[in-house]
């Protein structure tokens, strides 16, 4: 695929919504509310917002600018970076974030299958009337969600075949505004539940002592890092389709704002509703697939709001899944000059074959933990090193400044080359130490 016929986003707004779609996912919906509840309520929001600002300005903007500068995803971008030093090793190193993105997408596609099953079951009533524990247990057993898994992949790849501007951008322009509207509707409904006030108190009353707990800062860093979709792959490859006229820092700021808004909206729906019915906050899929269905079963007009919830969750899941698969698809196009349809078909075949092999819920959980804890942060660190250390001095600042009325100064150089790289390395170390912090 040559540079002149490379697909691109048709508008800054479309690009931002696509990046928001990639960032807003299951971590916002099932993990963020749990972290807020676990780590001191509003006290957790202080380090979280600090890290969102730093990682957004440095990491998200950096990955966007890196992809745009090299007109390629990680495979080509890393190769071009090391070529400035007389080496082509970057072409091999770039496989790490590319394959990590593919592996995470394969695991994520199984979860999207679960969501589709619950969404359809919400409309039919089967998910609403069933015992939520038994319903989820049957679904995540061996091949329990296979048809729904395949439907999720089909929807994902259908959008991807249409391309960047006509497929991914248009999809996110429709889906993401609806996602936010649906969660606003849910948040308003939850506010009128008896007992919801206790959830708001739990969420917004800060336990200042938690700020002295290193785990609070570690979990805030991990949540911000993974929520912003920093992996050296998805944001980087979307950046490669961005016009050089656009201001990447402005784009990154909007992505951070919308992503944080989505996480807080999810918390405003989940925490008060769980408290209203005296249920337990729990991390992981159980919160979304067992606890929340129990909430809807006890809520007036619960089936209607269950439908709204799982439609919104499906939108969050499918936009993230498209982004995860885009990195390996783009790699095939760039490396071998394949058409987009051929590249999507190859990745689809891999996704189906490997996805079927890990259909079991326990296997999927282990698969995604290994990839997200040990491999994804390494991809982000490598991208940062390539852009801020391997590329010639001043190159990163020049590329980030492109499209801005004023060039970034020395502060940005320090923030990216040292602070961001150190924080990314910390995510790897803390993830290993705590068994996952995102």
NUFI-280917 format. One record per residue (C-alpha): chain; residue in one letter; residue number from 1; x, y, z. Coordinates in Angstrom, 3 decimals, decimal comma. Example, Ala and Ser with C-alpha at 12.3 -4.5 7.8 and 13.67 -1.06 7.14 Angstrom:
BEGIN
kette	rest	nr	u	v	w
A	A	1	12,300	-4,500	7,800 .
A	S	2	13,670	-1,060	7,140 .
END
This chain:
BEGIN
kette	rest	nr	u	v	w
A	X	1	0,000	0,000	0,000 .
A	X	2	1,584	3,253	-1,054 .
A	X	3	1,344	6,479	0,859 .
A	X	4	-0,654	8,307	-1,820 .
A	X	5	-3,585	5,875	-1,765 .
A	X	6	-3,623	5,433	2,004 .
A	X	7	-7,088	5,765	3,508 .
A	X	8	-7,706	8,554	6,014 .
A	X	9	-10,215	10,048	8,419 .
A	X	10	-12,415	12,629	6,748 .
A	X	11	-12,719	14,987	9,718 .
A	X	12	-11,113	15,821	13,046 .
A	X	13	-14,423	15,107	14,794 .
A	X	14	-14,602	11,665	13,214 .
A	X	15	-11,016	10,922	14,239 .
A	X	16	-11,659	11,999	17,843 .
A	X	17	-14,807	9,867	18,081 .
A	X	18	-12,945	6,879	16,632 .
A	X	19	-10,213	7,302	19,255 .
A	X	20	-12,851	7,752	21,964 .
A	X	21	-14,513	4,570	20,697 .
A	X	22	-11,219	2,710	20,962 .
A	X	23	-10,622	4,010	24,487 .
A	X	24	-14,125	3,579	25,910 .
A	X	25	-14,559	-0,093	26,626 .
A	X	26	-15,063	-2,708	29,302 .
A	X	27	-12,446	-1,127	31,571 .
A	X	28	-14,577	2,014	31,861 .
A	X	29	-17,724	0,046	32,581 .
A	X	30	-16,723	-2,777	34,924 .
A	X	31	-13,317	-1,786	36,313 .
A	X	32	-13,480	1,974	36,889 .
A	X	33	-16,554	1,860	39,201 .
A	X	34	-14,903	-0,912	41,201 .
A	X	35	-11,631	1,022	41,537 .
A	X	36	-13,487	4,143	42,683 .
A	X	37	-15,356	2,143	45,305 .
A	X	38	-12,251	0,240	46,398 .
A	X	39	-9,751	3,097	46,535 .
A	X	40	-11,356	5,854	48,550 .
A	X	41	-14,148	7,224	46,374 .
A	X	42	-13,384	10,782	45,297 .
A	X	43	-9,846	10,400	46,664 .
A	X	44	-9,133	7,944	43,827 .
A	X	45	-10,246	10,522	41,269 .
A	X	46	-7,398	12,883	42,222 .
A	X	47	-4,475	10,656	41,129 .
A	X	48	-6,603	9,264	38,309 .
A	X	49	-7,216	12,688	36,761 .
A	X	50	-3,563	13,669	37,254 .
A	X	51	-2,444	10,583	35,323 .
A	X	52	-5,110	11,066	32,639 .
A	X	53	-3,808	14,585	31,978 .
A	X	54	-0,146	13,528	31,874 .
A	X	55	-0,711	10,371	29,847 .
A	X	56	-3,149	12,109	27,525 .
A	X	57	-0,880	15,041	26,667 .
A	X	58	2,262	12,923	26,440 .
A	X	59	1,214	9,405	25,499 .
A	X	60	-1,979	9,722	23,478 .
A	X	61	-0,753	12,787	21,565 .
A	X	62	2,637	11,113	21,122 .
A	X	63	1,206	7,917	19,615 .
A	X	64	-1,058	9,942	17,315 .
A	X	65	1,858	12,077	16,131 .
A	X	66	4,174	9,062	15,726 .
A	X	67	1,695	7,236	13,500 .
A	X	68	0,969	10,355	11,480 .
A	X	69	4,656	11,173	11,014 .
A	X	70	5,500	7,678	9,739 .
A	X	71	2,209	7,169	7,845 .
A	X	72	2,113	3,660	9,268 .
A	X	73	1,075	1,482	12,173 .
A	X	74	3,650	0,077	14,624 .
A	X	75	5,302	-2,302	12,151 .
A	X	76	6,219	0,413	9,666 .
A	X	77	6,626	3,208	12,216 .
A	X	78	9,155	1,291	14,333 .
A	X	79	11,077	0,278	11,210 .
A	X	80	11,314	3,873	9,963 .
A	X	81	12,375	5,055	13,428 .
A	X	82	15,310	2,636	13,646 .
A	X	83	16,275	3,382	10,032 .
A	X	84	17,182	6,882	11,202 .
A	X	85	19,882	5,096	13,230 .
A	X	86	20,974	2,875	10,348 .
A	X	87	19,052	-0,232	11,454 .
A	X	88	15,908	-2,048	10,339 .
A	X	89	15,348	-3,918	13,607 .
A	X	90	12,261	-1,794	14,274 .
A	X	91	10,388	-3,849	11,693 .
A	X	92	10,792	-6,867	13,961 .
A	X	93	10,245	-5,000	17,239 .
A	X	94	7,005	-3,591	15,822 .
A	X	95	5,579	-7,107	15,817 .
A	X	96	5,239	-6,932	19,620 .
A	X	97	2,467	-4,277	19,802 .
A	X	98	0,912	-5,547	16,559 .
A	X	99	0,583	-9,141	17,780 .
A	X	100	-0,444	-7,927	21,254 .
A	X	101	-3,269	-5,966	19,661 .
A	X	102	-4,335	-9,041	17,685 .
A	X	103	-4,195	-11,298	20,745 .
A	X	104	-6,167	-8,837	22,860 .
A	X	105	-8,739	-8,460	20,065 .
A	X	106	-9,234	-12,223	19,875 .
A	X	107	-9,917	-12,449	23,599 .
A	X	108	-12,045	-9,310	23,567 .
A	X	109	-14,178	-10,714	20,747 .
A	X	110	-15,320	-13,539	23,040 .
A	X	111	-16,466	-10,962	25,605 .
A	X	112	-18,278	-9,014	22,880 .
A	X	113	-20,081	-12,280	22,094 .
A	X	114	-21,245	-12,442	25,710 .
A	X	115	-22,509	-8,866	25,447 .
A	X	116	-24,458	-9,630	22,274 .
A	X	117	-26,073	-12,638	23,935 .
A	X	118	-27,158	-10,468	26,894 .
A	X	119	-28,350	-7,703	24,575 .
A	X	120	-30,507	-10,118	22,553 .
A	X	121	-31,622	-11,817	25,776 .
A	X	122	-32,659	-8,441	27,167 .
A	X	123	-34,966	-7,857	24,208 .
A	X	124	-36,413	-11,378	24,344 .
A	X	125	-36,635	-11,411	28,133 .
A	X	126	-34,565	-14,570	28,590 .
A	X	127	-31,648	-12,721	30,206 .
A	X	128	-34,008	-10,654	32,325 .
A	X	129	-35,960	-13,545	33,838 .
A	X	130	-33,098	-16,020	34,230 .
A	X	131	-30,910	-16,640	37,252 .
A	X	132	-28,038	-14,338	36,307 .
A	X	133	-25,332	-16,570	37,756 .
A	X	134	-26,559	-19,664	35,932 .
A	X	135	-27,177	-17,686	32,728 .
A	X	136	-23,640	-16,326	32,684 .
A	X	137	-22,155	-19,680	33,732 .
A	X	138	-23,769	-21,440	30,777 .
A	X	139	-22,664	-18,674	28,427 .
A	X	140	-18,981	-18,630	29,365 .
A	X	141	-18,627	-22,426	29,492 .
A	X	142	-17,064	-24,399	26,649 .
A	X	143	-18,469	-23,015	23,366 .
A	X	144	-21,439	-21,541	25,219 .
A	X	145	-21,231	-18,269	23,327 .
A	X	146	-19,877	-19,495	19,987 .
A	X	147	-22,708	-18,244	17,711 .
A	X	148	-22,757	-14,851	19,461 .
A	X	149	-18,963	-14,674	19,269 .
A	X	150	-19,150	-15,231	15,509 .
A	X	151	-21,854	-12,567	15,128 .
A	X	152	-19,638	-10,071	16,966 .
A	X	153	-16,709	-10,814	14,667 .
A	X	154	-18,932	-10,523	11,594 .
A	X	155	-20,208	-7,092	12,641 .
A	X	156	-16,678	-5,930	13,441 .
A	X	157	-15,146	-7,029	10,150 .
A	X	158	-18,061	-5,721	8,115 .
A	X	159	-17,301	-2,196	9,323 .
A	X	160	-13,583	-2,728	8,786 .
A	X	161	-13,953	-3,844	5,166 .
A	X	162	-15,622	-0,500	4,403 .
A	X	163	-12,386	1,274	5,279 .
A	X	164	-11,397	4,132	7,573 .
A	X	165	-13,497	7,076	6,386 .
A	X	166	-16,531	5,172	5,099 .
A	X	167	-16,499	2,417	7,717 .
A	X	168	-14,758	3,066	11,023 .
A	X	169	-15,279	6,842	11,087 .
A	X	170	-18,973	6,722	10,150 .
A	X	171	-19,600	3,894	12,610 .
A	X	172	-18,122	5,885	15,504 .
A	X	173	-19,936	9,087	14,491 .
A	X	174	-23,223	7,252	14,989 .
A	X	175	-22,427	4,832	17,793 .
A	X	176	-20,474	6,977	20,261 .
A	X	177	-23,019	9,822	20,644 .
A	X	178	-25,744	7,204	21,160 .
A	X	179	-23,548	5,447	23,750 .
A	X	180	-23,233	8,633	25,822 .
A	X	181	-26,951	9,417	25,505 .
A	X	182	-27,908	5,930	26,678 .
A	X	183	-25,663	6,092	29,730 .
A	X	184	-27,011	9,545	30,602 .
A	X	185	-30,541	8,082	30,493 .
A	X	186	-29,436	5,252	32,789 .
A	X	187	-27,696	7,633	35,206 .
A	X	188	-30,865	9,756	35,471 .
A	X	189	-33,009	6,667	36,108 .
A	X	190	-30,651	5,364	38,786 .
A	X	191	-30,718	8,741	40,567 .
A	X	192	-34,388	8,164	41,414 .
A	X	193	-33,879	4,743	43,002 .
A	X	194	-34,478	4,483	46,738 .
A	X	195	-31,115	4,024	48,406 .
A	X	196	-29,085	5,417	45,526 .
A	X	197	-27,915	8,287	47,732 .
A	X	198	-25,727	5,879	49,717 .
A	X	199	-23,912	5,032	46,498 .
A	X	200	-23,255	8,691	45,724 .
A	X	201	-21,895	9,224	49,229 .
A	X	202	-19,645	6,173	48,835 .
A	X	203	-18,482	7,446	45,459 .
A	X	204	-17,927	11,130	46,201 .
A	X	205	-16,996	11,186	49,880 .
A	X	206	-13,202	11,057	49,805 .
A	X	207	-11,256	8,802	52,124 .
A	X	208	-8,157	10,981	52,225 .
A	X	209	-6,142	8,273	53,968 .
A	X	210	-6,246	6,281	50,717 .
A	X	211	-3,993	8,884	49,112 .
A	X	212	-1,233	7,634	51,394 .
A	X	213	-1,716	4,101	50,093 .
A	X	214	0,700	3,322	47,209 .
A	X	215	-1,868	0,920	45,748 .
A	X	216	-4,295	3,793	45,160 .
A	X	217	-1,739	5,573	42,995 .
A	X	218	-0,725	2,346	41,278 .
A	X	219	-4,322	1,458	40,415 .
A	X	220	-5,050	5,034	39,306 .
A	X	221	-2,038	4,924	36,987 .
A	X	222	-3,036	1,542	35,573 .
A	X	223	-6,675	2,558	35,109 .
A	X	224	-5,708	5,780	33,326 .
A	X	225	-3,106	4,022	31,177 .
A	X	226	-5,334	1,222	29,918 .
A	X	227	-8,451	3,379	29,718 .
A	X	228	-6,698	5,768	27,307 .
A	X	229	-5,813	2,784	25,087 .
A	X	230	-2,056	3,270	25,267 .
A	X	231	-0,478	0,207	23,688 .
A	X	232	1,745	1,395	20,872 .
A	X	233	-0,807	0,041	18,414 .
A	X	234	-4,427	1,262	18,199 .
A	X	235	-3,947	4,979	18,793 .
A	X	236	-0,747	4,914	16,747 .
A	X	237	-2,435	3,292	13,741 .
A	X	238	-5,416	5,656	13,922 .
A	X	239	-2,923	8,530	14,009 .
A	X	240	-1,434	7,253	10,755 .
A	X	241	-4,754	8,054	9,063 .
A	X	242	-4,888	11,624	10,468 .
A	X	243	-4,330	14,780	8,423 .
A	X	244	-1,127	16,715	9,133 .
A	X	245	-3,270	19,844	9,535 .
A	X	246	-4,783	18,604	12,783 .
A	X	247	-3,568	19,471	16,282 .
A	X	248	-2,832	16,153	18,008 .
A	X	249	-2,645	17,669	21,499 .
A	X	250	-6,140	19,091	21,019 .
A	X	251	-7,316	15,693	19,742 .
A	X	252	-5,710	13,903	22,699 .
A	X	253	-7,296	16,342	25,144 .
A	X	254	-10,746	15,630	23,729 .
A	X	255	-10,164	11,882	23,848 .
A	X	256	-9,113	12,126	27,519 .
A	X	257	-12,146	14,260	28,412 .
A	X	258	-14,679	11,991	26,687 .
A	X	259	-13,048	8,826	28,015 .
A	X	260	-13,085	10,133	31,586 .
A	X	261	-16,689	11,281	31,158 .
A	X	262	-17,656	7,779	30,010 .
A	X	263	-15,943	6,213	33,034 .
A	X	264	-17,664	8,582	35,484 .
A	X	265	-21,035	8,015	33,792 .
A	X	266	-20,557	4,270	34,184 .
A	X	267	-19,736	4,747	37,859 .
A	X	268	-22,829	6,957	38,299 .
A	X	269	-24,942	4,140	36,892 .
A	X	270	-23,339	1,136	38,565 .
A	X	271	-22,305	2,235	42,078 .
A	X	272	-25,622	3,859	43,179 .
A	X	273	-27,726	1,094	41,605 .
A	X	274	-25,720	-1,638	43,324 .
A	X	275	-26,050	0,180	46,661 .
A	X	276	-29,771	0,787	46,125 .
A	X	277	-30,433	-2,942	46,092 .
A	X	278	-27,874	-3,955	48,703 .
A	X	279	-25,627	-5,910	46,344 .
A	X	280	-21,845	-6,199	46,397 .
A	X	281	-19,428	-4,313	44,187 .
A	X	282	-17,142	-6,841	42,506 .
A	X	283	-14,424	-6,513	39,893 .
A	X	284	-14,376	-8,222	36,562 .
A	X	285	-17,114	-9,607	34,330 .
A	X	286	-19,275	-10,610	37,299 .
A	X	287	-20,186	-6,978	37,960 .
A	X	288	-21,598	-6,481	34,482 .
A	X	289	-22,960	-9,940	33,697 .
A	X	290	-24,269	-11,060	37,114 .
A	X	291	-24,658	-8,093	39,488 .
A	X	292	-26,187	-5,614	37,019 .
A	X	293	-28,763	-8,099	35,665 .
A	X	294	-29,805	-8,673	39,296 .
A	X	295	-30,185	-4,907	39,664 .
A	X	296	-32,427	-4,674	36,610 .
A	X	297	-34,564	-7,582	37,827 .
A	X	298	-35,378	-5,610	40,985 .
A	X	299	-35,871	-2,264	39,240 .
A	X	300	-39,259	-0,973	37,981 .
A	X	301	-39,284	-1,228	34,168 .
A	X	302	-36,071	-3,174	34,622 .
A	X	303	-36,194	-5,006	31,298 .
A	X	304	-36,307	-1,690	29,405 .
A	X	305	-33,281	-0,365	31,244 .
A	X	306	-31,487	-3,673	30,839 .
A	X	307	-31,928	-3,285	27,079 .
A	X	308	-30,568	0,270	27,209 .
A	X	309	-27,585	-0,854	29,290 .
A	X	310	-26,489	-3,755	27,082 .
A	X	311	-27,025	-1,839	23,840 .
A	X	312	-24,707	0,861	25,220 .
A	X	313	-22,182	-1,736	26,388 .
A	X	314	-22,278	-3,392	22,961 .
A	X	315	-21,477	-0,065	21,322 .
A	X	316	-18,494	0,396	23,640 .
A	X	317	-17,295	-3,128	22,973 .
A	X	318	-17,581	-3,149	19,177 .
A	X	319	-15,782	0,194	18,711 .
A	X	320	-12,898	-1,020	20,856 .
A	X	321	-12,782	-4,345	19,021 .
A	X	322	-12,526	-2,621	15,632 .
A	X	323	-9,586	-0,570	16,876 .
A	X	324	-7,765	-3,625	18,228 .
A	X	325	-8,104	-5,504	14,933 .
A	X	326	-7,089	-2,471	12,862 .
A	X	327	-3,410	-2,690	13,836 .
A	X	328	-2,781	-6,194	12,376 .
A	X	329	-4,974	-5,404	9,349 .
A	X	330	-2,949	-2,270	8,617 .
A	X	331	0,286	-4,228	9,119 .
A	X	332	-0,656	-6,692	6,368 .
A	X	333	-1,563	-3,849	4,046 .
A	X	334	1,700	-1,999	4,692 .
A	X	335	4,071	-4,985	4,816 .
A	X	336	2,732	-7,033	1,914 .
A	X	337	0,781	-4,484	-0,114 .
A	X	338	-2,430	-6,477	0,245 .
A	X	339	-5,832	-4,946	-0,380 .
A	X	340	-7,911	-4,020	2,616 .
A	X	341	-10,440	-6,766	1,886 .
A	X	342	-7,707	-9,406	1,690 .
A	X	343	-6,071	-8,166	4,895 .
A	X	344	-9,375	-8,140	6,778 .
A	X	345	-10,158	-11,652	5,486 .
A	X	346	-6,822	-13,030	6,734 .
A	X	347	-7,162	-11,438	10,180 .
A	X	348	-10,793	-12,578	10,330 .
A	X	349	-9,703	-16,176	9,692 .
A	X	350	-7,086	-15,947	12,446 .
A	X	351	-9,619	-14,347	14,779 .
A	X	352	-12,144	-17,108	14,216 .
A	X	353	-9,706	-20,032	14,505 .
A	X	354	-7,878	-18,828	17,611 .
A	X	355	-11,053	-17,399	19,130 .
A	X	356	-12,795	-20,772	18,961 .
A	X	357	-9,785	-22,358	20,685 .
A	X	358	-10,115	-20,026	23,705 .
A	X	359	-13,925	-19,969	23,941 .
A	X	360	-13,935	-21,124	27,585 .
A	X	361	-14,454	-18,247	30,039 .
A	X	362	-11,533	-19,167	32,303 .
A	X	363	-9,195	-19,481	29,324 .
A	X	364	-10,311	-16,098	27,957 .
A	X	365	-9,734	-14,446	31,334 .
A	X	366	-6,220	-15,881	31,635 .
A	X	367	-5,456	-15,062	27,989 .
A	X	368	-6,468	-11,413	28,366 .
A	X	369	-4,698	-11,021	31,708 .
A	X	370	-1,418	-12,280	30,261 .
A	X	371	-1,661	-10,035	27,201 .
A	X	372	-2,814	-6,891	29,006 .
A	X	373	-0,491	-7,176	32,016 .
A	X	374	2,711	-8,372	30,386 .
A	X	375	2,625	-7,497	26,672 .
A	X	376	0,437	-4,435	25,994 .
A	X	377	2,407	-2,061	28,290 .
A	X	378	5,642	-3,250	26,663 .
A	X	379	4,223	-2,187	23,298 .
A	X	380	3,443	1,270	24,671 .
A	X	381	6,938	1,555	26,163 .
A	X	382	8,567	0,524	22,890 .
A	X	383	6,514	3,086	20,955 .
A	X	384	7,568	5,793	23,401 .
A	X	385	11,230	4,808	23,144 .
A	X	386	11,066	4,738	19,340 .
A	X	387	9,430	8,140	19,038 .
A	X	388	11,050	10,063	21,872 .
A	X	389	14,493	8,402	22,018 .
A	X	390	15,327	6,625	18,755 .
A	X	391	14,032	9,251	16,304 .
A	X	392	16,371	12,248	15,823 .
A	X	393	16,419	14,912	18,526 .
A	X	394	13,609	17,398	18,048 .
A	X	395	11,673	15,104	15,694 .
A	X	396	8,930	14,253	18,198 .
A	X	397	8,457	17,890	19,209 .
A	X	398	8,281	18,921	15,559 .
A	X	399	5,645	16,295	14,749 .
A	X	400	3,533	17,023	17,831 .
A	X	401	3,703	20,751	17,038 .
A	X	402	2,372	20,198	13,520 .
A	X	403	-1,075	21,740	13,171 .
A	X	404	-0,661	23,854	16,324 .
A	X	405	-0,529	27,655	16,290 .
A	X	406	2,456	27,495	18,656 .
A	X	407	5,199	24,886	18,911 .
A	X	408	5,485	22,810	22,069 .
A	X	409	8,325	23,871	24,319 .
A	X	410	11,041	22,293	26,420 .
A	X	411	8,516	21,227	29,045 .
A	X	412	6,924	18,831	26,561 .
A	X	413	10,338	17,387	25,734 .
A	X	414	10,913	16,552	29,412 .
A	X	415	7,337	15,343	29,926 .
A	X	416	7,494	12,871	27,050 .
A	X	417	11,084	11,707	26,959 .
A	X	418	11,418	11,177	30,700 .
A	X	419	8,169	11,403	32,703 .
A	X	420	5,978	9,426	30,278 .
A	X	421	8,601	6,760	29,599 .
A	X	422	9,182	6,297	33,342 .
A	X	423	5,439	6,067	34,024 .
A	X	424	5,022	3,496	31,257 .
A	X	425	7,852	1,425	32,698 .
A	X	426	6,165	1,747	36,112 .
A	X	427	2,943	0,302	34,661 .
A	X	428	4,871	-2,807	33,597 .
A	X	429	6,603	-3,231	36,958 .
A	X	430	3,480	-2,530	39,046 .
A	X	431	1,363	-4,767	36,834 .
A	X	432	3,702	-7,660	37,485 .
A	X	433	3,951	-6,854	41,202 .
A	X	434	0,185	-6,539	41,752 .
A	X	435	-0,938	-9,049	39,132 .
A	X	436	-2,550	-6,323	37,032 .
A	X	437	-3,399	-2,711	37,835 .
A	X	438	-5,652	-1,780	34,909 .
END
